[in-house]
Amino acid sequence: MEVVNTLGRRKKSIARIYMSKGNGTITVNGRAFDAYFTTDILRNKIKMPFEVTETLEQYDIKANIYGGGIAGQAGALQLAIARALVKESEDFRAVMKPHALLTRDPRMVERKKFGQKKARKKFQFSKR
């Protein structure tokens, strides 16, 4: 197997990954995985595709992530890993589908409208 290249998106974040056979090393933007994602919740979210397919510590991941916040970046990386595993073996699709790991989350920030404070919030109304 050579290198598998996939892309994942979530909110404003975009994750490009390069997956190859290895011992489970994950590098994000040139830094160690544990140093980049500091909370256990985000780490578990990213490792979920490996746990579901029982391929933990079988693949090395080199990821380039930009845009958005840390939670959006974790979601983008999760989707990219899931897509890479499906490229590796089509059998993983049936395992990941019930866990919604192959679904791109469409929720985005609603745009701010003119004449308002934010997307839905209005300026304070004064009767007199």
Rosetta blueprint (number, residue, H / E / L):
1 M L
2 E L
3 V L
4 V E
5 N E
6 T E
7 L E
8 G E
9 R E
10 R E
11 K L
12 K L
13 S E
14 I E
15 A E
16 R E
17 I E
18 Y E
19 M E
20 S E
21 K E
22 G L
23 N L
24 G L
25 T L
26 I E
27 T E
28 V E
29 N L
30 G L
31 R E
32 A E
33 F H
34 D H
35 A H
36 Y H
37 F L
38 T L
39 T L
40 D H
41 I H
42 L H
43 R H
44 N H
45 K H
46 I H
47 K H
48 M H
49 P H
50 F H
51 E H
52 V H
53 T H
54 E L
55 T L
56 L L
57 E L
58 Q L
59 Y E
60 D E
61 I E
62 K E
63 A E
64 N E
65 I E
66 Y E
67 G L
68 G L
69 G L
70 I H
71 A H
72 G H
73 Q H
74 A H
75 G H
76 A H
77 L H
78 Q H
79 L H
80 A H
81 I H
82 A H
83 R H
84 A H
85 L H
86 V H
87 K H
88 E H
89 S L
90 E L
91 D L
92 F H
93 R H
94 A H
95 V H
96 M H
97 K H
98 P H
99 H H
100 A L
101 L L
102 L L
103 T L
104 R L
105 D L
106 P L
107 R L
108 M L
109 V L
110 E L
111 R L
112 K L
113 K L
114 F L
115 G L
116 Q L
117 K L
118 K L
119 A L
120 R L
121 K L
122 K L
123 F L
124 Q L
125 F L
126 S L
127 K L
128 R L
